[in-house]
Amino acid sequence: MTKHRPPSSLEAALVRIAGMLGDYDAMGAVVGASGGYLRACGDPDKRERLSIEHGLALDIAYRERGGIGAPVYEFYTYQLELAETDKFALPIQLLHLAPEVMRDNNEVEIALVNAARPDATEQDRRLVAKEADDVIARMQQVKTAVLPPRVDQPHQTGPPD
């Protein structure tokens, strides 16, 4: 059995409904429009747009014929989820980085205090350098997350002039 998935385009949603109702003309009869109009609604290059009322009517007709789900509604829900992901991806990424930054900072601070003791060893000082490198690498992740490198500028390996 095929898994039920939300359609990734309005065209796919309308094709699914057309398959259940018979064709685009049968869909048009449901909403009082032509099949060509509904076909154009599924084409992003056309100016025609499916109204919410037509989408609801088509989803209901689809279910009345035994269809599972609501293709138009599922498409719009899928688009909303994609838009939310785009909008909230950075805050989520930063929330995941925050405890790692705090842990790395804490580790370098502890190593620094230990290296400052009068009886500190070469190994204590090397640990500070290693932990500092970890903090620098983590902060580079943060910097890249909040300010992605611009494509139009060459990559710089050192500090700015």
Backbone bond lengths (Angstrom), bond angles and torsions (degrees), N, CA, C in turn:
res aa  C-N    CA-C-N  psi(-1)  N-CA   C-N-CA  omega(-1)  CA-C   N-CA-C  phi
1 M - - - 1.449 - - 1.529 109.31 -
2 T 1.304 116.85 137.85 1.453 122.65 179.64 1.523 109.94 -75.54
3 K 1.334 115.19 136.87 1.469 119.45 176.56 1.521 109.55 -69.56
4 H 1.318 115.01 142.47 1.461 120.63 175.94 1.521 108.26 -79.16
5 R 1.332 116.48 119.93 1.468 121.96 179.95 1.515 109.09 -126.08
6 P 1.341 116.31 147.97 1.464 117.44 176.33 1.522 110.12 -68.34
7 P 1.325 116.64 142.57 1.468 118.49 177.47 1.531 109.96 -66.63
8 S 1.323 115.69 141.11 1.468 119.72 -177.91 1.520 112.61 -88.56
9 S 1.316 117.57 -4.27 1.463 121.18 176.19 1.521 108.73 -144.82
10 L 1.325 115.25 158.33 1.463 119.05 176.26 1.523 109.53 -65.07
11 E 1.325 116.52 -35.56 1.462 120.04 177.48 1.529 110.38 -58.52
12 A 1.329 117.25 -44.39 1.472 120.60 179.38 1.530 110.63 -63.36
13 A 1.327 116.86 -38.54 1.468 120.18 177.96 1.523 110.17 -63.45
14 L 1.319 116.89 -45.27 1.462 120.52 -179.07 1.523 111.78 -67.76
15 V 1.319 117.38 -36.50 1.469 120.71 177.03 1.528 109.87 -63.27
16 R 1.328 116.25 -41.07 1.464 120.32 178.38 1.530 110.53 -61.29
17 I 1.319 115.90 -44.08 1.467 119.95 179.60 1.531 110.39 -67.39
18 A 1.328 117.37 -42.33 1.463 121.05 178.55 1.517 110.77 -59.87
19 G 1.311 116.63 -38.24 1.463 119.99 178.05 1.518 112.28 -63.41
20 M 1.323 117.08 -34.66 1.455 121.25 -179.79 1.531 111.29 -79.70
21 L 1.335 117.21 -38.24 1.466 120.67 -175.95 1.528 112.96 -87.65
22 G 1.305 117.76 -16.81 1.463 121.31 179.01 1.511 112.38 124.69
23 D 1.324 116.84 -55.97 1.464 120.98 177.53 1.530 109.02 -169.27
24 Y 1.328 115.35 -177.45 1.468 120.01 -178.16 1.530 111.93 -66.86
25 D 1.335 116.98 -32.92 1.463 118.73 178.50 1.528 110.57 -65.56
26 A 1.322 117.94 -38.52 1.470 120.92 176.64 1.526 109.94 -64.25
27 M 1.318 116.67 -37.61 1.465 120.21 175.87 1.526 110.08 -64.41
28 G 1.323 116.27 -42.62 1.456 120.76 179.56 1.516 111.39 -59.75
29 A 1.338 117.23 -37.56 1.464 120.56 178.63 1.525 111.19 -62.76
30 V 1.325 116.92 -31.89 1.465 121.09 179.75 1.523 110.68 -65.89
31 V 1.311 117.05 -38.89 1.471 120.56 -173.53 1.530 113.10 -107.40
32 G 1.322 117.98 0.43 1.457 120.31 -179.71 1.513 112.87 73.26
33 A 1.311 116.72 38.52 1.466 121.88 179.82 1.526 108.19 -138.81
34 S 1.309 116.29 171.03 1.465 119.61 179.45 1.532 110.87 -82.98
35 G 1.314 114.66 156.31 1.461 119.68 175.47 1.517 111.38 -62.23
36 G 1.344 116.11 -36.03 1.470 120.47 178.20 1.518 111.89 -63.19
37 Y 1.328 116.26 -38.26 1.468 120.33 177.27 1.527 110.32 -61.45
38 L 1.333 116.33 -46.12 1.473 119.31 -179.22 1.526 111.24 -66.57
39 R 1.325 116.36 -37.16 1.468 119.60 176.79 1.530 109.50 -62.12
40 A 1.333 116.81 -41.15 1.469 121.36 178.99 1.526 110.86 -66.21
41 C 1.337 117.98 -33.49 1.470 120.83 178.02 1.528 111.25 -60.53
42 G 1.320 117.11 -30.88 1.457 121.00 -179.92 1.517 114.09 -82.47
43 D 1.322 117.28 -6.94 1.464 121.76 -179.11 1.531 109.03 -98.54
44 P 1.336 118.45 112.17 1.463 120.05 -177.40 1.530 113.75 -63.65
45 D 1.332 117.40 -16.55 1.461 120.50 179.35 1.532 112.95 -85.14
46 K 1.318 116.39 -8.43 1.470 120.84 178.67 1.523 109.45 -94.75
47 R 1.325 117.02 158.99 1.467 120.41 -178.39 1.523 112.71 -83.45
48 E 1.330 118.69 -16.47 1.449 121.64 -178.71 1.522 110.58 -66.92
49 R 1.330 115.93 138.22 1.465 121.99 179.35 1.515 108.93 -130.35
50 L 1.303 116.27 138.04 1.451 122.29 179.94 1.523 109.29 -74.17
51 S 1.318 116.47 127.49 1.470 119.66 178.07 1.526 109.31 -77.22
52 I 1.305 115.42 158.58 1.461 120.28 178.12 1.526 110.54 -61.31
53 E 1.335 116.78 -38.42 1.466 120.39 179.54 1.532 110.80 -62.98
54 H 1.321 116.74 -42.18 1.462 119.81 178.67 1.532 110.65 -67.45
55 G 1.315 116.50 -40.79 1.467 119.99 178.38 1.519 111.78 -60.72
56 L 1.324 116.37 -45.01 1.471 120.18 178.32 1.520 111.07 -62.63
57 A 1.331 116.93 -44.93 1.464 120.69 -179.62 1.525 110.97 -61.69
58 L 1.325 116.80 -40.59 1.465 120.16 179.69 1.527 111.56 -68.00
59 D 1.333 116.74 -41.27 1.460 119.35 177.70 1.530 111.30 -62.93
60 I 1.331 116.93 -40.36 1.466 120.39 179.15 1.523 110.39 -66.56
61 A 1.328 117.48 -43.77 1.467 120.69 178.05 1.528 110.38 -61.94
62 Y 1.310 117.07 -38.43 1.465 122.60 177.79 1.531 110.00 -59.60
63 R 1.320 116.43 -47.08 1.468 120.98 179.41 1.521 111.47 -66.67
64 E 1.337 116.73 -38.94 1.469 119.95 179.50 1.521 111.34 -60.34
65 R 1.323 116.80 -30.63 1.464 121.21 179.52 1.532 112.44 -86.31
66 G 1.333 117.15 3.33 1.462 120.47 177.38 1.516 114.71 101.59
67 G 1.310 116.71 5.45 1.455 119.53 178.39 1.520 111.36 -68.83
68 I 1.312 115.68 147.94 1.467 121.15 178.37 1.517 108.26 -100.16
69 G 1.324 115.54 128.86 1.453 120.54 179.84 1.511 111.61 92.93
70 A 1.313 114.46 -162.72 1.458 123.00 -179.88 1.521 106.78 -147.40
71 P 1.330 118.20 89.85 1.470 121.39 -170.24 1.529 115.94 -53.58
72 V 1.318 118.87 -44.11 1.465 119.86 -178.18 1.532 109.56 -67.13
73 Y 1.318 115.81 -46.94 1.468 120.33 178.17 1.527 110.40 -59.52
74 E 1.316 117.35 -44.69 1.471 121.26 -179.58 1.520 111.32 -62.83
75 F 1.332 117.22 -37.97 1.460 120.15 177.45 1.527 110.52 -62.51
76 Y 1.329 116.87 -48.63 1.464 119.71 -179.37 1.524 111.48 -64.84
77 T 1.322 117.29 -37.27 1.468 120.87 177.10 1.526 109.88 -63.13
78 Y 1.326 116.83 -43.28 1.463 122.27 177.85 1.529 110.47 -60.51
79 Q 1.340 117.10 -43.32 1.458 120.78 178.89 1.528 111.29 -64.11
80 L 1.338 116.73 -38.40 1.464 120.87 177.43 1.530 110.35 -63.35
81 E 1.326 116.85 -43.06 1.464 120.32 179.09 1.526 111.31 -62.70
82 L 1.323 116.85 -39.78 1.469 120.24 177.32 1.527 110.86 -64.05
83 A 1.316 116.73 -43.01 1.463 120.47 179.78 1.521 110.77 -64.62
84 E 1.335 117.19 -40.08 1.466 120.21 177.78 1.521 110.80 -64.64
85 T 1.321 116.40 -41.15 1.462 120.21 179.17 1.520 110.22 -60.09
86 D 1.326 116.61 -45.28 1.463 119.94 178.23 1.529 111.01 -61.34
87 K 1.326 116.84 -43.42 1.461 121.00 -175.54 1.523 112.11 -70.57
88 F 1.333 117.83 -38.48 1.459 120.86 -172.30 1.529 114.22 -104.62
89 A 1.322 117.57 4.77 1.464 120.05 -178.41 1.527 111.76 -61.62
90 L 1.338 117.89 -44.53 1.459 120.48 -178.26 1.525 112.08 -64.78
91 P 1.335 119.78 -49.74 1.464 117.96 178.14 1.529 113.11 -58.03
92 I 1.316 117.04 -37.93 1.466 119.90 178.57 1.520 110.09 -65.96
93 Q 1.328 117.07 -44.13 1.461 120.83 178.40 1.529 110.60 -60.37
94 L 1.337 116.60 -42.95 1.465 119.86 -179.93 1.526 111.34 -66.33
95 L 1.319 117.17 -36.39 1.470 119.81 176.95 1.525 111.22 -64.57
96 H 1.323 117.12 -33.02 1.473 119.91 176.33 1.530 111.41 -73.66
97 L 1.321 117.22 -33.34 1.462 120.90 -179.66 1.525 112.20 -76.09
98 A 1.318 118.03 -31.62 1.472 121.65 -173.08 1.525 113.35 -54.02
99 P 1.338 120.63 -51.27 1.467 117.98 -179.32 1.531 112.60 -65.95
100 E 1.329 117.14 -30.71 1.464 120.19 177.87 1.524 110.24 -67.43
101 V 1.334 116.74 -41.29 1.469 121.30 177.02 1.529 109.54 -62.11
102 M 1.317 116.47 -45.63 1.471 120.13 -178.86 1.533 110.94 -63.27
103 R 1.330 116.46 -41.93 1.466 119.95 179.24 1.527 110.50 -64.15
104 D 1.332 117.04 -47.26 1.468 120.52 -179.78 1.526 111.16 -61.99
105 N 1.337 116.60 -42.55 1.470 119.43 177.84 1.522 110.91 -61.90
106 N 1.316 116.83 -42.71 1.456 120.77 179.21 1.530 110.92 -61.18
107 E 1.312 116.98 -42.72 1.464 120.89 -178.58 1.524 111.31 -64.93
108 V 1.331 118.48 -41.01 1.458 119.38 178.72 1.528 110.47 -69.32
109 E 1.328 117.58 -35.16 1.467 120.25 178.26 1.534 110.88 -64.38
110 I 1.315 116.98 -43.37 1.473 120.76 178.46 1.527 109.96 -63.29
111 A 1.338 116.00 -45.52 1.461 120.01 179.64 1.522 110.98 -62.76
112 L 1.321 117.64 -38.10 1.460 122.02 179.71 1.535 111.11 -65.03
113 V 1.325 116.30 -42.99 1.468 119.64 178.03 1.532 109.97 -63.24
114 N 1.321 116.68 -42.96 1.472 120.24 179.04 1.530 111.34 -64.33
115 A 1.320 117.65 -38.17 1.467 120.77 -179.71 1.525 111.62 -71.88
116 A 1.317 117.72 -20.25 1.470 121.27 -179.38 1.531 112.30 -83.70
117 R 1.317 117.74 -8.81 1.474 119.74 179.49 1.526 109.82 -68.48
118 P 1.319 117.36 150.76 1.471 120.35 179.40 1.530 112.80 -60.38
119 D 1.312 117.75 -30.83 1.466 120.16 -178.34 1.534 112.58 -94.58
120 A 1.344 117.38 17.66 1.465 120.70 -178.82 1.525 110.50 -63.34
121 T 1.312 114.05 147.33 1.467 120.85 -178.97 1.530 110.30 -105.54
122 E 1.314 114.42 171.41 1.466 120.32 174.77 1.530 109.34 -59.59
123 Q 1.311 117.54 -37.44 1.459 122.49 178.45 1.541 110.59 -62.15
124 D 1.332 118.24 -38.73 1.464 122.05 177.00 1.524 110.45 -62.14
125 R 1.340 116.38 -42.25 1.470 119.80 -179.50 1.530 111.29 -70.11
126 R 1.330 116.27 -37.38 1.473 119.21 177.60 1.530 110.73 -64.92
127 L 1.341 115.68 -34.71 1.457 119.65 178.22 1.536 110.74 -64.54
128 V 1.344 117.03 -38.00 1.466 120.07 176.59 1.530 109.37 -60.56
129 A 1.317 116.70 -45.69 1.460 120.44 -179.47 1.537 111.20 -61.73
130 K 1.342 115.64 -43.19 1.467 119.86 179.25 1.527 110.88 -63.30
131 E 1.328 117.17 -46.28 1.461 121.13 -179.74 1.525 110.73 -66.18
132 A 1.326 117.37 -36.07 1.467 120.96 176.97 1.527 110.18 -64.35
133 D 1.335 117.04 -40.89 1.467 120.66 176.26 1.533 110.65 -60.71
134 D 1.346 116.24 -39.92 1.467 119.88 178.43 1.530 110.85 -62.75
135 V 1.338 115.95 -42.47 1.470 119.88 179.16 1.527 110.07 -64.38
136 I 1.313 117.09 -43.64 1.470 121.04 179.82 1.530 110.06 -60.76
137 A 1.325 116.34 -44.20 1.473 120.11 179.31 1.528 110.88 -63.21
138 R 1.326 116.32 -42.76 1.467 120.02 -179.98 1.530 110.34 -65.43
139 M 1.321 116.64 -41.86 1.461 119.71 179.31 1.534 111.13 -65.98
140 Q 1.320 116.69 -30.95 1.466 119.48 175.42 1.527 109.40 -65.15
141 Q 1.341 117.46 -37.75 1.464 120.49 175.12 1.526 110.27 -60.62
142 V 1.323 116.19 -43.76 1.471 120.73 179.53 1.524 109.12 -62.82
143 K 1.320 116.90 -46.63 1.464 121.24 -178.62 1.523 110.62 -61.07
144 T 1.312 117.22 -43.48 1.460 121.31 179.25 1.523 110.81 -65.47
145 A 1.332 116.49 -36.30 1.468 119.99 179.48 1.519 111.50 -65.84
146 V 1.324 117.31 -43.37 1.472 119.54 -175.42 1.524 112.54 -86.07
147 L 1.321 117.39 -27.00 1.465 122.07 178.16 1.523 109.05 -134.00
148 P 1.342 117.74 80.64 1.467 119.01 -179.21 1.518 110.60 -57.48
149 P 1.337 117.21 146.10 1.470 119.55 -179.60 1.533 110.15 -58.94
150 R 1.315 115.20 138.12 1.463 119.46 178.11 1.512 108.91 -80.14
151 V 1.315 115.43 139.76 1.461 121.33 -177.98 1.518 111.46 -69.56
152 D 1.336 116.92 -29.74 1.455 120.29 -174.88 1.526 113.93 -83.31
153 Q 1.340 117.75 0.31 1.460 120.40 179.38 1.526 109.67 -116.97
154 P 1.348 117.18 140.43 1.462 119.05 177.50 1.525 110.22 -66.12
155 H 1.312 115.96 149.95 1.464 122.27 179.28 1.536 109.58 -70.00
156 Q 1.318 116.81 128.95 1.457 121.70 177.72 1.524 108.73 -101.71
157 T 1.321 115.80 136.66 1.454 119.94 179.91 1.529 112.53 -97.26
158 G 1.295 117.66 -16.89 1.460 120.55 -177.59 1.503 111.50 -121.90
159 P 1.337 115.51 -175.14 1.465 119.08 178.61 1.520 110.72 -67.81
160 P 1.351 117.60 155.33 1.470 119.53 179.38 1.518 110.19 -65.12
161 D 1.325 115.71 153.84 1.478 121.33 -179.95 1.486 111.90 -67.02
